[in-house]
Amino acid sequence: MRQIRTVGIISKPNMEEARQIVCGLLEWLHHRAIECRCDEQTAEYAGCNKFHPREELPNGADLVIVLGGDGTLLSAARVVAGLNIPLFAVNLGHLGFLTAIRLEDLYPELDRALRGEHRIGLRRMVDCELRRSGQTIGSYSALNDVVITKTELARMIDLDTHVDNHFVAAYKADGLIIATPTGSTAYSLSAGGPVIFPSVKAFCITPICPHMLTNRPVIVPDSSVIQILIHSDEGPYLTIDGQVGEPLARGDVVVCRSSAKAIQLIRPPKMLFFDVLREKLKWGER
């Protein structure tokens, strides 16, 4: 395991309390002779003009600290995916399934990471291609999910779905979610999908408010290639992790497959997956 000499910091915007946190963190790292690379938002909190564009922030970094919620982490994940740089995600949001490190544990857990004693969870991503008239016009990678959803008020969309060229169903629904195990506790969960243990190699295909009540979520191996054909003209939209995307047209095909990219997510040693579920979902304790 490489020694941590340079740290990148990515911060959630519009959080007044983050100013004090960032200043304290920079001072703590400075006393340990660790170089810092800040994104624009972190630099603003620190009151300095020197910053690195988020896309360039991981260059030369041995660790990336994320200050925010799961949304901030999802944005950071697409930047560091496949770069073999661990993400140290501190929860400054509300729910925080992925940002499991509490603010009060920031320095003890960071000190543990600097000593090389941290626990890493590997989270595989999903690749998505958008094909139109036989041409690939868009390529994305998602940590949580690929979602096709409606944009017109009160109109369902029609989607034909195949898994490895086997026809699954003709969905008439508000949309469709292709979720990774990491994303199984996000949008898919709220749409009635199952919780999938992070190390399970699978995708979950979850319809959103399907017209046929017998249309249920389906779990398929992550070795599968999922193809979704758009049959609607009513303005369906493709979203990646709920943050980026583009409008779809009739005849478009969305193709999802397991990505070669993964992220390394530092996990608190005393906070295992079911501990997170009990805390975040308020499951009962014995």
BANUFI-222358 format. One record per residue (C-alpha): y negated, x negated, z; residue number from 1. Coordinates in Angstrom, 3 decimals, always signed. Example, Ala and Ser with C-alpha at 12.3 -4.5 7.8 and 13.67 -1.06 7.14 Angstrom:
2
<site Y="+4.500" X="-12.300" Z="+7.800" k="1"/>
<site Y="+1.060" X="-13.670" Z="+7.140" k="2"/>
END
This chain:
286
<site Y="+0.000" X="+0.000" Z="+0.000" k="1"/>
<site Y="-3.326" X="-1.486" Z="-1.045" k="2"/>
<site Y="-6.031" X="-2.286" Z="+1.464" k="3"/>
<site Y="-9.001" X="+0.065" Z="+1.448" k="4"/>
<site Y="-12.153" X="-1.898" Z="+0.643" k="5"/>
<site Y="-14.130" X="+0.629" Z="-1.417" k="6"/>
<site Y="-14.459" X="+4.357" Z="-0.736" k="7"/>
<site Y="-15.857" X="+7.074" Z="-2.985" k="8"/>
<site Y="-17.475" X="+10.138" Z="-1.370" k="9"/>
<site Y="-17.780" X="+13.578" Z="-2.988" k="10"/>
<site Y="-19.693" X="+16.307" Z="-1.130" k="11"/>
<site Y="-20.105" X="+20.038" Z="-1.426" k="12"/>
<site Y="-23.696" X="+21.031" Z="-2.332" k="13"/>
<site Y="-26.033" X="+23.247" Z="-0.323" k="14"/>
<site Y="-24.645" X="+22.473" Z="+3.128" k="15"/>
<site Y="-27.396" X="+21.514" Z="+5.540" k="16"/>
<site Y="-24.916" X="+20.345" Z="+8.187" k="17"/>
<site Y="-23.489" X="+17.860" Z="+5.667" k="18"/>
<site Y="-26.581" X="+15.651" Z="+5.920" k="19"/>
<site Y="-25.767" X="+14.513" Z="+9.424" k="20"/>
<site Y="-22.073" X="+14.167" Z="+8.597" k="21"/>
<site Y="-22.760" X="+12.005" Z="+5.531" k="22"/>
<site Y="-25.210" X="+9.727" Z="+7.338" k="23"/>
<site Y="-22.788" X="+9.215" Z="+10.202" k="24"/>
<site Y="-19.900" X="+8.554" Z="+7.844" k="25"/>
<site Y="-21.818" X="+5.968" Z="+5.811" k="26"/>
<site Y="-22.819" X="+4.140" Z="+8.970" k="27"/>
<site Y="-19.227" X="+4.209" Z="+10.269" k="28"/>
<site Y="-17.937" X="+2.743" Z="+6.987" k="29"/>
<site Y="-20.736" X="+0.147" Z="+6.846" k="30"/>
<site Y="-19.763" X="-1.188" Z="+10.286" k="31"/>
<site Y="-16.261" X="-1.750" Z="+8.917" k="32"/>
<site Y="-17.540" X="-3.623" Z="+5.842" k="33"/>
<site Y="-16.325" X="-0.921" Z="+3.467" k="34"/>
<site Y="-18.304" X="-0.393" Z="+0.274" k="35"/>
<site Y="-19.259" X="+3.184" Z="-0.574" k="36"/>
<site Y="-19.680" X="+4.910" Z="-3.925" k="37"/>
<site Y="-21.512" X="+8.233" Z="-3.558" k="38"/>
<site Y="-21.799" X="+11.113" Z="-5.976" k="39"/>
<site Y="-25.236" X="+12.606" Z="-6.579" k="40"/>
<site Y="-24.907" X="+15.246" Z="-3.858" k="41"/>
<site Y="-23.767" X="+12.730" Z="-1.242" k="42"/>
<site Y="-26.655" X="+10.410" Z="-2.137" k="43"/>
<site Y="-29.084" X="+13.303" Z="-1.736" k="44"/>
<site Y="-27.725" X="+14.048" Z="+1.743" k="45"/>
<site Y="-28.073" X="+10.353" Z="+2.629" k="46"/>
<site Y="-31.635" X="+10.222" Z="+1.290" k="47"/>
<site Y="-30.980" X="+7.475" Z="-1.258" k="48"/>
<site Y="-31.465" X="+7.257" Z="-5.011" k="49"/>
<site Y="-28.359" X="+5.259" Z="-5.889" k="50"/>
<site Y="-25.387" X="+7.385" Z="-6.941" k="51"/>
<site Y="-22.524" X="+7.466" Z="-9.436" k="52"/>
<site Y="-21.725" X="+10.337" Z="-11.811" k="53"/>
<site Y="-18.678" X="+12.133" Z="-10.453" k="54"/>
<site Y="-16.587" X="+11.162" Z="-13.487" k="55"/>
<site Y="-17.286" X="+7.470" Z="-12.766" k="56"/>
<site Y="-16.999" X="+7.643" Z="-8.980" k="57"/>
<site Y="-13.287" X="+6.652" Z="-8.759" k="58"/>
<site Y="-13.887" X="+3.387" Z="-10.687" k="59"/>
<site Y="-12.911" X="+0.611" Z="-8.294" k="60"/>
<site Y="-12.353" X="+2.986" Z="-5.363" k="61"/>
<site Y="-9.279" X="+2.666" Z="-3.135" k="62"/>
<site Y="-9.835" X="+6.049" Z="-1.495" k="63"/>
<site Y="-11.951" X="+9.128" Z="-2.233" k="64"/>
<site Y="-13.296" X="+11.195" Z="+0.657" k="65"/>
<site Y="-14.023" X="+14.857" Z="-0.108" k="66"/>
<site Y="-16.428" X="+16.702" Z="+2.194" k="67"/>
<site Y="-16.294" X="+20.446" Z="+1.575" k="68"/>
<site Y="-13.767" X="+23.188" Z="+0.975" k="69"/>
<site Y="-10.872" X="+23.704" Z="-1.397" k="70"/>
<site Y="-13.271" X="+24.267" Z="-4.315" k="71"/>
<site Y="-14.806" X="+20.831" Z="-3.839" k="72"/>
<site Y="-11.331" X="+19.331" Z="-3.649" k="73"/>
<site Y="-10.235" X="+21.042" Z="-6.870" k="74"/>
<site Y="-13.230" X="+19.568" Z="-8.663" k="75"/>
<site Y="-12.466" X="+16.116" Z="-7.239" k="76"/>
<site Y="-8.774" X="+16.415" Z="-8.149" k="77"/>
<site Y="-9.534" X="+16.729" Z="-11.851" k="78"/>
<site Y="-11.539" X="+13.482" Z="-11.613" k="79"/>
<site Y="-8.937" X="+11.349" Z="-9.795" k="80"/>
<site Y="-5.759" X="+12.902" Z="-11.236" k="81"/>
<site Y="-3.330" X="+10.234" Z="-12.389" k="82"/>
<site Y="-5.435" X="+7.343" Z="-11.048" k="83"/>
<site Y="-3.249" X="+6.563" Z="-8.001" k="84"/>
<site Y="-6.215" X="+7.024" Z="-5.640" k="85"/>
<site Y="-5.559" X="+9.041" Z="-2.454" k="86"/>
<site Y="-7.847" X="+11.966" Z="-1.622" k="87"/>
<site Y="-9.009" X="+12.302" Z="+1.980" k="88"/>
<site Y="-10.155" X="+15.935" Z="+2.143" k="89"/>
<site Y="-12.230" X="+17.092" Z="+5.137" k="90"/>
<site Y="-12.626" X="+20.835" Z="+5.606" k="91"/>
<site Y="-16.264" X="+21.919" Z="+5.811" k="92"/>
<site Y="-15.456" X="+25.343" Z="+4.362" k="93"/>
<site Y="-13.699" X="+28.404" Z="+5.736" k="94"/>
<site Y="-10.048" X="+28.816" Z="+4.740" k="95"/>
<site Y="-9.134" X="+25.353" Z="+3.494" k="96"/>
<site Y="-5.434" X="+25.280" Z="+2.578" k="97"/>
<site Y="-5.840" X="+21.912" Z="+0.859" k="98"/>
<site Y="-8.642" X="+20.420" Z="+2.958" k="99"/>
<site Y="-6.480" X="+20.331" Z="+6.066" k="100"/>
<site Y="-8.340" X="+17.548" Z="+7.921" k="101"/>
<site Y="-10.652" X="+19.108" Z="+10.499" k="102"/>
<site Y="-14.150" X="+17.748" Z="+10.958" k="103"/>
<site Y="-13.407" X="+16.781" Z="+14.553" k="104"/>
<site Y="-10.486" X="+14.666" Z="+13.280" k="105"/>
<site Y="-12.521" X="+12.902" Z="+10.572" k="106"/>
<site Y="-12.839" X="+9.499" Z="+12.214" k="107"/>
<site Y="-9.420" X="+9.287" Z="+13.934" k="108"/>
<site Y="-7.673" X="+10.246" Z="+10.690" k="109"/>
<site Y="-9.883" X="+7.966" Z="+8.592" k="110"/>
<site Y="-9.162" X="+5.087" Z="+10.964" k="111"/>
<site Y="-5.455" X="+5.835" Z="+10.562" k="112"/>
<site Y="-5.858" X="+5.747" Z="+6.769" k="113"/>
<site Y="-7.644" X="+2.387" Z="+6.913" k="114"/>
<site Y="-4.677" X="+1.010" Z="+8.886" k="115"/>
<site Y="-2.294" X="+2.289" Z="+6.212" k="116"/>
<site Y="-0.640" X="+4.791" Z="+8.541" k="117"/>
<site Y="-1.555" X="+7.936" Z="+6.646" k="118"/>
<site Y="+0.911" X="+10.476" Z="+5.232" k="119"/>
<site Y="+0.532" X="+11.351" Z="+1.551" k="120"/>
<site Y="+1.578" X="+14.549" Z="-0.176" k="121"/>
<site Y="+2.063" X="+14.281" Z="-3.948" k="122"/>
<site Y="+0.815" X="+17.371" Z="-5.799" k="123"/>
<site Y="+1.773" X="+17.784" Z="-9.441" k="124"/>
<site Y="-0.689" X="+19.445" Z="-11.829" k="125"/>
<site Y="-0.253" X="+21.781" Z="-14.785" k="126"/>
<site Y="-1.507" X="+20.998" Z="-18.297" k="127"/>
<site Y="-2.922" X="+23.773" Z="-20.447" k="128"/>
<site Y="-3.588" X="+23.873" Z="-24.191" k="129"/>
<site Y="-5.560" X="+26.542" Z="-25.994" k="130"/>
<site Y="-4.405" X="+27.007" Z="-29.586" k="131"/>
<site Y="-6.301" X="+28.994" Z="-32.199" k="132"/>
<site Y="-5.138" X="+29.398" Z="-35.801" k="133"/>
<site Y="-2.520" X="+26.712" Z="-35.252" k="134"/>
<site Y="-5.059" X="+24.153" Z="-33.948" k="135"/>
<site Y="-5.489" X="+22.912" Z="-30.372" k="136"/>
<site Y="-9.126" X="+23.617" Z="-29.494" k="137"/>
<site Y="-9.006" X="+22.922" Z="-25.761" k="138"/>
<site Y="-6.964" X="+20.886" Z="-23.265" k="139"/>
<site Y="-7.179" X="+21.097" Z="-19.480" k="140"/>
<site Y="-5.377" X="+20.060" Z="-16.306" k="141"/>
<site Y="-5.297" X="+22.251" Z="-13.199" k="142"/>
<site Y="-4.185" X="+21.619" Z="-9.647" k="143"/>
<site Y="-4.010" X="+25.275" Z="-8.583" k="144"/>
<site Y="-3.704" X="+27.593" Z="-11.541" k="145"/>
<site Y="-4.363" X="+28.628" Z="-15.102" k="146"/>
<site Y="-5.666" X="+32.208" Z="-15.228" k="147"/>
<site Y="-6.192" X="+34.624" Z="-18.089" k="148"/>
<site Y="-8.330" X="+37.521" Z="-16.949" k="149"/>
<site Y="-10.385" X="+40.362" Z="-18.337" k="150"/>
<site Y="-14.161" X="+40.329" Z="-18.567" k="151"/>
<site Y="-14.829" X="+43.878" Z="-19.779" k="152"/>
<site Y="-15.209" X="+46.556" Z="-17.117" k="153"/>
<site Y="-12.087" X="+48.707" Z="-16.495" k="154"/>
<site Y="-10.156" X="+47.476" Z="-19.548" k="155"/>
<site Y="-6.733" X="+45.898" Z="-19.288" k="156"/>
<site Y="-5.604" X="+43.106" Z="-21.586" k="157"/>
<site Y="-2.354" X="+42.774" Z="-23.555" k="158"/>
<site Y="-0.395" X="+39.531" Z="-23.264" k="159"/>
<site Y="+3.001" X="+38.493" Z="-24.669" k="160"/>
<site Y="+4.631" X="+35.826" Z="-22.510" k="161"/>
<site Y="+7.468" X="+33.465" Z="-23.457" k="162"/>
<site Y="+9.233" X="+30.817" Z="-21.364" k="163"/>
<site Y="+10.973" X="+28.126" Z="-23.440" k="164"/>
<site Y="+10.782" X="+30.458" Z="-26.457" k="165"/>
<site Y="+12.526" X="+33.246" Z="-24.519" k="166"/>
<site Y="+10.531" X="+36.478" Z="-24.420" k="167"/>
<site Y="+9.626" X="+37.457" Z="-20.837" k="168"/>
<site Y="+7.416" X="+40.525" Z="-21.069" k="169"/>
<site Y="+4.532" X="+42.222" Z="-22.827" k="170"/>
<site Y="+2.089" X="+42.471" Z="-19.954" k="171"/>
<site Y="-0.609" X="+45.107" Z="-19.896" k="172"/>
<site Y="-2.665" X="+44.049" Z="-16.881" k="173"/>
<site Y="-5.992" X="+42.818" Z="-15.569" k="174"/>
<site Y="-4.711" X="+39.304" Z="-16.226" k="175"/>
<site Y="-2.010" X="+36.709" Z="-15.668" k="176"/>
<site Y="-1.814" X="+33.678" Z="-13.349" k="177"/>
<site Y="+0.258" X="+30.555" Z="-13.958" k="178"/>
<site Y="+0.299" X="+28.903" Z="-10.538" k="179"/>
<site Y="+1.610" X="+25.570" Z="-9.320" k="180"/>
<site Y="+3.185" X="+25.355" Z="-5.852" k="181"/>
<site Y="-0.189" X="+24.090" Z="-4.623" k="182"/>
<site Y="-1.876" X="+27.114" Z="-6.185" k="183"/>
<site Y="+0.669" X="+29.564" Z="-4.799" k="184"/>
<site Y="-1.533" X="+30.019" Z="-1.714" k="185"/>
<site Y="-4.636" X="+30.703" Z="-3.825" k="186"/>
<site Y="-5.300" X="+33.493" Z="-6.361" k="187"/>
<site Y="-1.589" X="+34.073" Z="-6.963" k="188"/>
<site Y="-1.025" X="+34.875" Z="-3.287" k="189"/>
<site Y="-3.796" X="+37.478" Z="-3.264" k="190"/>
<site Y="-2.239" X="+39.038" Z="-6.389" k="191"/>
<site Y="+1.118" X="+39.462" Z="-4.631" k="192"/>
<site Y="+2.768" X="+36.161" Z="-5.553" k="193"/>
<site Y="+5.071" X="+34.191" Z="-3.232" k="194"/>
<site Y="+4.253" X="+31.120" Z="-1.173" k="195"/>
<site Y="+6.011" X="+28.118" Z="-2.751" k="196"/>
<site Y="+6.768" X="+24.971" Z="-0.741" k="197"/>
<site Y="+4.718" X="+22.100" Z="-2.247" k="198"/>
<site Y="+7.712" X="+19.926" Z="-3.212" k="199"/>
<site Y="+9.474" X="+22.727" Z="-5.134" k="200"/>
<site Y="+9.396" X="+21.981" Z="-8.870" k="201"/>
<site Y="+8.353" X="+25.377" Z="-10.181" k="202"/>
<site Y="+5.622" X="+27.558" Z="-11.643" k="203"/>
<site Y="+4.904" X="+31.139" Z="-10.669" k="204"/>
<site Y="+3.916" X="+33.670" Z="-13.330" k="205"/>
<site Y="+1.940" X="+36.365" Z="-11.492" k="206"/>
<site Y="+0.518" X="+39.458" Z="-13.236" k="207"/>
<site Y="-2.816" X="+40.745" Z="-11.912" k="208"/>
<site Y="-2.753" X="+44.517" Z="-11.297" k="209"/>
<site Y="-0.120" X="+45.238" Z="-13.984" k="210"/>
<site Y="+0.044" X="+48.696" Z="-15.548" k="211"/>
<site Y="+3.829" X="+48.688" Z="-15.003" k="212"/>
<site Y="+4.470" X="+48.477" Z="-11.256" k="213"/>
<site Y="+7.857" X="+46.917" Z="-12.005" k="214"/>
<site Y="+6.123" X="+43.812" Z="-13.415" k="215"/>
<site Y="+6.629" X="+41.362" Z="-10.556" k="216"/>
<site Y="+5.872" X="+37.645" Z="-10.115" k="217"/>
<site Y="+8.481" X="+35.364" Z="-11.693" k="218"/>
<site Y="+9.280" X="+31.789" Z="-10.619" k="219"/>
<site Y="+10.410" X="+29.408" Z="-13.369" k="220"/>
<site Y="+11.283" X="+25.670" Z="-13.346" k="221"/>
<site Y="+8.357" X="+23.342" Z="-13.942" k="222"/>
<site Y="+10.330" X="+21.870" Z="-16.838" k="223"/>
<site Y="+9.579" X="+25.130" Z="-18.667" k="224"/>
<site Y="+6.978" X="+25.560" Z="-21.397" k="225"/>
<site Y="+5.083" X="+28.819" Z="-20.896" k="226"/>
<site Y="+3.349" X="+30.402" Z="-23.901" k="227"/>
<site Y="+1.010" X="+33.375" Z="-23.670" k="228"/>
<site Y="-0.127" X="+35.200" Z="-26.808" k="229"/>
<site Y="-3.393" X="+37.152" Z="-26.574" k="230"/>
<site Y="-3.335" X="+40.616" Z="-28.145" k="231"/>
<site Y="-6.707" X="+41.884" Z="-26.918" k="232"/>
<site Y="-10.188" X="+41.935" Z="-28.388" k="233"/>
<site Y="-11.879" X="+43.049" Z="-25.164" k="234"/>
<site Y="-13.072" X="+39.615" Z="-24.095" k="235"/>
<site Y="-10.256" X="+37.978" Z="-22.086" k="236"/>
<site Y="-11.233" X="+34.684" Z="-20.482" k="237"/>
<site Y="-9.317" X="+31.497" Z="-19.647" k="238"/>
<site Y="-10.169" X="+29.793" Z="-16.348" k="239"/>
<site Y="-8.881" X="+26.503" Z="-14.940" k="240"/>
<site Y="-8.802" X="+26.333" Z="-11.134" k="241"/>
<site Y="-11.460" X="+29.056" Z="-11.194" k="242"/>
<site Y="-14.075" X="+26.476" Z="-12.195" k="243"/>
<site Y="-13.976" X="+25.748" Z="-15.928" k="244"/>
<site Y="-12.782" X="+27.635" Z="-18.977" k="245"/>
<site Y="-13.740" X="+29.517" Z="-22.103" k="246"/>
<site Y="-13.471" X="+32.938" Z="-23.797" k="247"/>
<site Y="-10.299" X="+33.884" Z="-25.659" k="248"/>
<site Y="-9.814" X="+35.752" Z="-28.926" k="249"/>
<site Y="-7.022" X="+37.895" Z="-30.342" k="250"/>
<site Y="-4.218" X="+35.669" Z="-31.618" k="251"/>
<site Y="-5.001" X="+32.755" Z="-29.287" k="252"/>
<site Y="-2.038" X="+31.074" Z="-27.614" k="253"/>
<site Y="-2.251" X="+29.494" Z="-24.154" k="254"/>
<site Y="+0.477" X="+26.904" Z="-23.528" k="255"/>
<site Y="+1.237" X="+25.639" Z="-20.000" k="256"/>
<site Y="+3.574" X="+22.815" Z="-19.029" k="257"/>
<site Y="+4.038" X="+20.373" Z="-16.165" k="258"/>
<site Y="+1.535" X="+17.539" Z="-16.231" k="259"/>
<site Y="+2.274" X="+13.842" Z="-15.973" k="260"/>
<site Y="-0.770" X="+13.740" Z="-13.691" k="261"/>
<site Y="-0.584" X="+14.210" Z="-9.939" k="262"/>
<site Y="-2.907" X="+13.738" Z="-6.990" k="263"/>
<site Y="-2.192" X="+11.965" Z="-3.727" k="264"/>
<site Y="-3.419" X="+14.149" Z="-0.889" k="265"/>
<site Y="-3.664" X="+12.598" Z="+2.569" k="266"/>
<site Y="-2.226" X="+14.978" Z="+5.146" k="267"/>
<site Y="-2.742" X="+14.957" Z="+8.935" k="268"/>
<site Y="+0.476" X="+13.689" Z="+10.569" k="269"/>
<site Y="+0.631" X="+16.631" Z="+12.977" k="270"/>
<site Y="-0.246" X="+19.308" Z="+10.397" k="271"/>
<site Y="+2.824" X="+20.171" Z="+8.318" k="272"/>
<site Y="+2.962" X="+22.859" Z="+5.616" k="273"/>
<site Y="+4.143" X="+25.696" Z="+7.866" k="274"/>
<site Y="+1.590" X="+24.672" Z="+10.491" k="275"/>
<site Y="-1.113" X="+25.191" Z="+7.863" k="276"/>
<site Y="+0.315" X="+28.599" Z="+6.921" k="277"/>
<site Y="+0.382" X="+29.738" Z="+10.530" k="278"/>
<site Y="-3.175" X="+28.574" Z="+11.120" k="279"/>
<site Y="-4.762" X="+29.775" Z="+7.880" k="280"/>
<site Y="-2.802" X="+33.020" Z="+7.391" k="281"/>
<site Y="-2.693" X="+33.865" Z="+11.093" k="282"/>
<site Y="+1.091" X="+34.057" Z="+11.129" k="283"/>
<site Y="+2.477" X="+34.719" Z="+14.602" k="284"/>
<site Y="+3.436" X="+31.915" Z="+16.967" k="285"/>
<site Y="+6.622" X="+31.979" Z="+19.007" k="286"/>
END
